[in-house]
Amino acid sequence: MTDITLVHGDITEQEVDAIVNAANSSLMGGGGVDGAVHRRGGPAILDECRRLRASRFGGGLPTGYAVATTAGELPADWVIHTVGPVYSESEDRSALLASCYRESLRVADELGARTVAFPAVSAGIYGWPIRDAARIAVGTVLNTPSQVVEARFVLFNEDAYAAFEQALAAV
């Protein structure tokens, strides 16, 4: 069973086997977690993302999928890129958000990663309400069979930390 830990901090500073990047579908970097991962990780990550775009993901990485690259200069072995859904009040997209966590764990298992740091996927610029994002993230990780020993949710602000703390206490 995967243990969940919560950390208030910067995901790019986590010494884990794999860091999950809340990527955009282009895999070319962006804002938020994605921009921070690419900036701190250096050009090796972007180089591998370009190769992925030139081969398997010419149209971009689909929402809910995950793929791994090197971690470059990050204190991890790999970056697992996943594309979260944009929140919608008119359409239930929670299955896509849950898929981001399941697919990231699947990729982590393929890599042999035992410690994985997750951000709050879709809870930033994609507008997912943090309490709901936390509920989906924690529930999915706890209910997905995996060889990952520690899933570390790294939350950038106090509100996100409190939401994940509440979601963890509820299970």
N, C-alpha and C positions, 0 to 999 in steps of 0.2 A: 504494500500500500504506500502511496505517495504521501509524505508529510508536507504540510503547507506551513510556510513561515512568511511573515510580513515584515517588510523593511521600509522605513521612510528614507528615501534617498534617491540617488542617481543610478539608473540601471547600467550605465556604461562603466561604473566603478566596481561592479560585482564580479568577484572571483568565483566563477561557476564554470561548468563544462560548456553550457550553451546559454546565450542571451537571446530572448525572443524580441524581434523587432516588429513594432506596429508599422508595417511598411505601407506604401501606396502601391498600386498595381504595376506602376512602371519599374519598380525596383531600383530607381535611380536616385533615391534620397528625397528628402522633402523637409517638412518642419517637424516639430515635436520630437518624439522618440526617434523617428526615422532619421531626421537630420542629425540628431546627437550621435546616433550609432555610426552613421557614415562619417561625420567629422572626426570623432574620437578614434574610430577604427581605421581610418586612412584609406588610401586608394585601392588597396587589395580587395576590399569588400566591393567597391564599385566595379572593379575589373571583373570579378566573378559574376556580379549581377548582369553586366553587359554580355558575358558569355551565355548566361541563362536566357537572356532576351533574344540572343542570336540563334539559340538552338530550341529549347523546349517551350519557352514562353514568349514567343514573338508578339503576341497580342497583350502581354502583361500577365502577371500572376492573378488568377481569379480570386474573388472574394471567398474567404473561408478555407483557402488552400495554404500550404506552408512548404517552404523549400530552404535548404541550408547552404551557407557559404562559409568561407573562412571568417574568423573574427578579426583578422588584421592585427592592429595594435591594441585591441581590447584585451582585458585580463580574462579571456575565455578562449575555448578552442574553436567554437562555432557561433555563428549567428543564424538563427532560424527566423526567416522572414515570413510573416503572415499578414494577409490583407483583411482587415476587419470591415464590417458593413457600416455604411452611414446610417445613423438612427433615423427611423421614420415613425411618425405617430399614426400613419394610415396603413402601415404594413408591418406585420410581425416578422422581424428579421433575426429573432433570437437564435434560430437554428444555425444561421450563418455565423453568428458570434461564437456560439458553442463549438462550431466546427473549427474555428481558429485555434482553440485550445486543444481539441482532440487531435487535429492534424499536427500541431506543434509537438505534442507528446509522441505521436507516431514517428515523426522525423527524429526526435530525440532518441527514441528507442533504436531506430535504424543506425544512428551514429554511435550508440553506446553511451550516450550522455546520462549521467546519474543526478546531476544537479542542474536545474534550469531556472533562470530568472525571467519572469514575465512582467510586462507592463500591464496597465489597465487598457487592453485593446479596445479601440473605438470610443473610449471615454474622453478623449481630448477633442480635437478639431472635428471628429466625426459625430459629435454631439450626443453620444449615448449617455443617459442619466447614470451617474456613478453608482448609485445603490443597486440598480438593476444590472449594470455591467458587473459589479462585484458578485452578486448572487449567481449570475450565469457562469462567471469565471470559476469561482470556488466550487460550485456544484459540478461543473463539467470536469474539472481536474480531479476531484475526489471520486467521481464515478467512472473515470476512464482507466481501464487496466493499463498499467505502464511499468516499465523497469526503472523509471525515474524515482529516486529516493527522496529528493527534496525539490518541491516546486516553490520557488521564492517569488512572491509578488512584491515588486519594488514600486512603491507609490511615491510620487513626486511631491504631493502636498498632503496636509493634515486631513482635508475632507475625504480624499480618496482612501487614505489609511483608515480612517474611522469607518467608512463604508465597507471596506474589506474585513475589518475587525468584526463588524456587526454580522456580515455574511458568514464568516467563519464560526462565530459563536452560535449561529442559528442552525448549524448542521451537527 
